[in-house]
Amino acid sequence: MTKKSLLVLLGMVMALMLVLAACGGSDEPASTEEDPDVEEPAEGEEEAEGEGEEAASGEPQQGGEIVLSTSGEPVTFNPLYSQDSASADVIDLIHVSLLQTDEELNLIPYLATDLPEISEDGLEYTYTLNEGVLFHDGEELTAEDVKFTHDIFINPDYTGPRAGDFDTLESIEVVDDYTVKFILSEVDASFDTRSGYGILPKHILEEVPVADLEEHMEYNRNAPIGAGPFEFVDYVDGQYLEVVAHEEYFEGRPNLDKVTFRVASDTNAELLMFETGDTDYMILPATEYATAETYDHGRISSTLALRYDYIGWNNDRPLFQDPKVRQALTMAIDRQLIVDEIMDGKAEVAHVPASPLSWAFPESAPEFDFDPEGAKELLAEAGWEPGSDGILEKDGERFSFEILSNDGNVVRRDIGVIVQQMLGDIGIEVEARQMEWGAFLEQTNAPNYDFDAVVLAWGLATDPDPTAIWHSKEIEAGLNNISYKNDRVDELADQNKKILDQDERAAVIAEIYEEIANDQPYTFLYYPEQHILLSNRVEGFTHHPRVNMYKVNEWYVSE
């Protein structure tokens, strides 16, 4: 596909979307996950663009409120079950965790007073907690709550996606009210990096069976209580969510009185709300960067996101089980054109499931550059030949499938349309479709995995352990929703967790990346920048490459 034909195609898509918007009304409930131009996570002077951290222009002021927009609706406020960034944004305001990361991705204490004390054999991690930390209902958070929370992860009835994060955790011991010890069955080099889950209140949830906890909406959606800087007030599906300052927050009362999330139908609606002054913050797609630069009342903060965007091929479907086919699909997609035209050049083509911000990012990896003719040759080698209508066939089956993305995400919509055209050019029939976010998650995640291909992104953990996404043990109920299986990757993933030397571990992880890059279970699209559009009245903002709601307790408004 040429640049000119791409622009024509996108112009046609935009014209159609304007017609649909005019016919459909503006109060349709939104449904995409919170993300600038894609999925999960990430996270100005008076000029247009800042470089990550911003310096406050004056003394912090108490009081006032800010309104944020989101084109995705949260699914749960329980941190043990969250998989989407819309939920994570609210969770980060409501809950506290043992540790967190700073904007340079270093582990720093949060609920804990310091980093954990690790035994010489690497099997015991001991945390000391801050005293006097109160939940929103006034009960004190103690080591019992930390144990209660982490016992859920290792309970056989736990139904969430994070059990694999704690497969080396044998038990948790309460030493005293403010000291808790984690005992491992074997060395786990990245265990301390998994100390970022919000701590649940034992006194509220201890009577709920673990098997029922994921569906316990009384807490998970209606009345979540944590010990974070803001307290949950109200959530109206498709409209708004409100939190207010936790007056007894252990790091000091937040500057803001209230934070409101306004739900929008899509990122275009978000931009309109910002333009009219109805909101103060939005994650800005690269497609709207130039427009946002013209706003006198706002500024843009940008940083490289700890994330990559991808197309996931369901390896359980016969169409995508041959690595040659998956390699051909990647070669048929002009990812540089996607970066240049959809992302406005504010990204770089990806080749591995890692971020350039990671200490384990490899110096080299297999690359499958844009080569439609080479893609055709690989498909022919795999037995696919043109049928009477030009669509490839093999053993009587047409090469035809559906590519899904989430409603309201303009970038993913455009990628789906472009991929439809590019693969059509080599004889593959593709239908691009968007779904409401909640329905999308249910259909594409465990236990359903009912999809052919998806356009998504991973917001990455600060530790590069690839187990949670790529190990075959994560297929049944974890994050490996494309059912990828590679025995060598499994072996290396298990090995990497036991290596304490970072250089040695990086070499093992690089081999994992090489295996995955050769297999192409995903077409790795790009490593994006993340852009935040802020009202000039918002001060104290620090741009984190992974966490959208980073230190919101330090934000304030200047009128």
ChimeraX attribute file (.defattr): number of C-alpha atoms within 10 A of each C-alpha:
attribute: neighborCount
match mode: 1-to-1
recipient: residues
	/A:1	16
	/A:2	10
	/A:3	12
	/A:4	8
	/A:5	11
	/A:6	19
	/A:7	13
	/A:8	12
	/A:9	16
	/A:10	17
	/A:11	12
	/A:12	11
	/A:13	14
	/A:14	14
	/A:15	12
	/A:16	12
	/A:17	13
	/A:18	11
	/A:19	10
	/A:20	11
	/A:21	13
	/A:22	10
	/A:23	9
	/A:24	10
	/A:25	8
	/A:26	13
	/A:27	11
	/A:28	14
	/A:29	16
	/A:30	25
	/A:31	27
	/A:32	33
	/A:33	31
	/A:34	28
	/A:35	28
	/A:36	27
	/A:37	27
	/A:38	29
	/A:39	27
	/A:40	26
	/A:41	26
	/A:42	29
	/A:43	30
	/A:44	22
	/A:45	16
	/A:46	12
	/A:47	12
	/A:48	19
	/A:49	18
	/A:50	18
	/A:51	14
	/A:52	21
	/A:53	16
	/A:54	15
	/A:55	11
	/A:56	16
	/A:57	10
	/A:58	9
	/A:59	10
	/A:60	16
	/A:61	17
	/A:62	16
	/A:63	14
	/A:64	14
	/A:65	18
	/A:66	20
	/A:67	20
	/A:68	21
	/A:69	25
	/A:70	29
	/A:71	31
	/A:72	32
	/A:73	29
	/A:74	29
	/A:75	20
	/A:76	25
	/A:77	28
	/A:78	27
	/A:79	23
	/A:80	23
	/A:81	19
	/A:82	20
	/A:83	20
	/A:84	25
	/A:85	25
	/A:86	27
	/A:87	21
	/A:88	24
	/A:89	21
	/A:90	24
	/A:91	25
	/A:92	25
	/A:93	25
	/A:94	27
	/A:95	25
	/A:96	23
	/A:97	21
	/A:98	25
	/A:99	24
	/A:100	23
	/A:101	19
	/A:102	18
	/A:103	17
	/A:104	11
	/A:105	17
	/A:106	10
	/A:107	19
	/A:108	15
	/A:109	21
	/A:110	19
	/A:111	25
	/A:112	23
	/A:113	16
	/A:114	16
	/A:115	17
	/A:116	20
	/A:117	13
	/A:118	15
	/A:119	11
	/A:120	7
	/A:121	8
	/A:122	18
	/A:123	18
	/A:124	21
	/A:125	18
	/A:126	20
	/A:127	25
	/A:128	22
	/A:129	22
	/A:130	18
	/A:131	15
	/A:132	14
	/A:133	20
	/A:134	19
	/A:135	25
	/A:136	24
	/A:137	12
	/A:138	10
	/A:139	13
	/A:140	15
	/A:141	25
	/A:142	23
	/A:143	23
	/A:144	20
	/A:145	20
	/A:146	27
	/A:147	20
	/A:148	18
	/A:149	21
	/A:150	21
	/A:151	18
	/A:152	19
	/A:153	22
	/A:154	20
	/A:155	12
	/A:156	11
	/A:157	13
	/A:158	20
	/A:159	21
	/A:160	21
	/A:161	22
	/A:162	20
	/A:163	21
	/A:164	20
	/A:165	17
	/A:166	16
	/A:167	14
	/A:168	18
	/A:169	23
	/A:170	14
	/A:171	15
	/A:172	22
	/A:173	15
	/A:174	17
	/A:175	14
	/A:176	12
	/A:177	14
	/A:178	19
	/A:179	18
	/A:180	24
	/A:181	22
	/A:182	20
	/A:183	18
	/A:184	19
	/A:185	13
	/A:186	16
	/A:187	17
	/A:188	21
	/A:189	18
	/A:190	18
	/A:191	19
	/A:192	16
	/A:193	18
	/A:194	16
	/A:195	19
	/A:196	20
	/A:197	21
	/A:198	25
	/A:199	29
	/A:200	27
	/A:201	25
	/A:202	17
	/A:203	12
	/A:204	11
	/A:205	15
	/A:206	14
	/A:207	9
	/A:208	11
	/A:209	13
	/A:210	19
	/A:211	15
	/A:212	12
	/A:213	23
	/A:214	18
	/A:215	14
	/A:216	17
	/A:217	15
	/A:218	10
	/A:219	17
	/A:220	19
	/A:221	17
	/A:222	16
	/A:223	15
	/A:224	22
	/A:225	22
	/A:226	27
	/A:227	29
	/A:228	28
	/A:229	30
	/A:230	31
	/A:231	27
	/A:232	25
	/A:233	14
	/A:234	15
	/A:235	17
	/A:236	11
	/A:237	12
	/A:238	19
	/A:239	16
	/A:240	18
	/A:241	21
	/A:242	18
	/A:243	20
	/A:244	20
	/A:245	24
	/A:246	27
	/A:247	15
	/A:248	19
	/A:249	20
	/A:250	17
	/A:251	12
	/A:252	12
	/A:253	17
	/A:254	24
	/A:255	21
	/A:256	24
	/A:257	19
	/A:258	19
	/A:259	21
	/A:260	19
	/A:261	24
	/A:262	23
	/A:263	27
	/A:264	28
	/A:265	24
	/A:266	22
	/A:267	29
	/A:268	16
	/A:269	18
	/A:270	23
	/A:271	24
	/A:272	13
	/A:273	19
	/A:274	23
	/A:275	19
	/A:276	9
	/A:277	13
	/A:278	16
	/A:279	21
	/A:280	22
	/A:281	25
	/A:282	26
	/A:283	26
	/A:284	24
	/A:285	26
	/A:286	24
	/A:287	18
	/A:288	17
	/A:289	19
	/A:290	11
	/A:291	11
	/A:292	22
	/A:293	15
	/A:294	12
	/A:295	15
	/A:296	13
	/A:297	16
	/A:298	24
	/A:299	23
	/A:300	28
	/A:301	24
	/A:302	23
	/A:303	21
	/A:304	23
	/A:305	25
	/A:306	28
	/A:307	29
	/A:308	29
	/A:309	25
	/A:310	24
	/A:311	24
	/A:312	23
	/A:313	26
	/A:314	24
	/A:315	21
	/A:316	17
	/A:317	14
	/A:318	9
	/A:319	18
	/A:320	20
	/A:321	16
	/A:322	15
	/A:323	16
	/A:324	19
	/A:325	23
	/A:326	25
	/A:327	25
	/A:328	27
	/A:329	28
	/A:330	25
	/A:331	23
	/A:332	25
	/A:333	25
	/A:334	20
	/A:335	22
	/A:336	19
	/A:337	19
	/A:338	24
	/A:339	20
	/A:340	15
	/A:341	17
	/A:342	25
	/A:343	22
	/A:344	16
	/A:345	16
	/A:346	20
	/A:347	22
	/A:348	19
	/A:349	21
	/A:350	21
	/A:351	27
	/A:352	29
	/A:353	25
	/A:354	26
	/A:355	25
	/A:356	18
	/A:357	16
	/A:358	15
	/A:359	14
	/A:360	21
	/A:361	19
	/A:362	18
	/A:363	7
	/A:364	11
	/A:365	17
	/A:366	15
	/A:367	16
	/A:368	21
	/A:369	18
	/A:370	18
	/A:371	15
	/A:372	21
	/A:373	13
	/A:374	16
	/A:375	24
	/A:376	21
	/A:377	14
	/A:378	20
	/A:379	21
	/A:380	16
	/A:381	12
	/A:382	15
	/A:383	13
	/A:384	21
	/A:385	19
	/A:386	16
	/A:387	15
	/A:388	8
	/A:389	7
	/A:390	14
	/A:391	18
	/A:392	24
	/A:393	18
	/A:394	15
	/A:395	8
	/A:396	8
	/A:397	11
	/A:398	18
	/A:399	18
	/A:400	16
	/A:401	16
	/A:402	15
	/A:403	22
	/A:404	24
	/A:405	28
	/A:406	26
	/A:407	23
	/A:408	25
	/A:409	27
	/A:410	23
	/A:411	21
	/A:412	27
	/A:413	20
	/A:414	19
	/A:415	21
	/A:416	24
	/A:417	20
	/A:418	22
	/A:419	23
	/A:420	20
	/A:421	22
	/A:422	22
	/A:423	21
	/A:424	17
	/A:425	15
	/A:426	20
	/A:427	22
	/A:428	20
	/A:429	19
	/A:430	20
	/A:431	14
	/A:432	22
	/A:433	15
	/A:434	19
	/A:435	16
	/A:436	18
	/A:437	24
	/A:438	18
	/A:439	11
	/A:440	20
	/A:441	19
	/A:442	13
	/A:443	15
	/A:444	19
	/A:445	21
	/A:446	20
	/A:447	13
	/A:448	13
	/A:449	19
	/A:450	17
	/A:451	21
	/A:452	21
	/A:453	23
	/A:454	25
	/A:455	25
	/A:456	20
	/A:457	24
	/A:458	20
	/A:459	24
	/A:460	22
	/A:461	18
	/A:462	21
	/A:463	17
	/A:464	20
	/A:465	23
	/A:466	22
	/A:467	22
	/A:468	19
	/A:469	20
	/A:470	26
	/A:471	25
	/A:472	20
	/A:473	18
	/A:474	22
	/A:475	22
	/A:476	16
	/A:477	18
	/A:478	24
	/A:479	23
	/A:480	23
	/A:481	26
	/A:482	26
	/A:483	21
	/A:484	24
	/A:485	19
	/A:486	14
	/A:487	10
	/A:488	14
	/A:489	24
	/A:490	17
	/A:491	12
	/A:492	19
	/A:493	21
	/A:494	16
	/A:495	14
	/A:496	25
	/A:497	21
	/A:498	15
	/A:499	17
	/A:500	14
	/A:501	10
	/A:502	13
	/A:503	12
	/A:504	11
	/A:505	20
	/A:506	19
	/A:507	15
	/A:508	20
	/A:509	24
	/A:510	20
	/A:511	17
	/A:512	23
	/A:513	24
	/A:514	21
	/A:515	17
	/A:516	22
	/A:517	21
	/A:518	18
	/A:519	21
	/A:520	29
	/A:521	26
	/A:522	27
	/A:523	27
	/A:524	23
	/A:525	27
	/A:526	24
	/A:527	27
	/A:528	28
	/A:529	24
	/A:530	32
	/A:531	29
	/A:532	24
	/A:533	25
	/A:534	24
	/A:535	23
	/A:536	19
	/A:537	13
	/A:538	19
	/A:539	22
	/A:540	22
	/A:541	22
	/A:542	23
	/A:543	28
	/A:544	25
	/A:545	26
	/A:546	26
	/A:547	23
	/A:548	24
	/A:549	19
	/A:550	22
	/A:551	18
	/A:552	19
	/A:553	23
	/A:554	20
	/A:555	21
	/A:556	25
	/A:557	20
	/A:558	15
	/A:559	8
